């Protein structure tokens, strides 16, 4: 069952990131997100413009492949509903995972370009 992510879910979600060797900290998560406990989670990053970003998707590597795929599909569906409720006009998603790209296409996303992700800490 998909439900809104709460801070109480961090321990479970962080273990999925760790098991996948993805460096991620709780302060990188936005206010809006959804989770299927034991299966997967994903997030909506709000911007100060008319678009938002879907990112931070992670699935439990111990869950079976079909459960992960279906869970991510359901989460994307809920994120789309949330984006509409928040009155965003467009959503961007950045994905390297073939599964997430396929789910995006199934949900009506279009390929814009292939890009690299770069990051810089601000200290």
Secondary structure, 3 states (H helix, E strand, C coil): CCEECCHHHHHHHHHHHHHCCCCCCHHHCCCEEEEECCCEEEEEEECCCCEEEEEEEEECCCCCHHHHHHHHHHHHHHHHHHHHHCCCCEEEECCCCHHHHHHHHHCCCCCCCCCCCCCCCCC
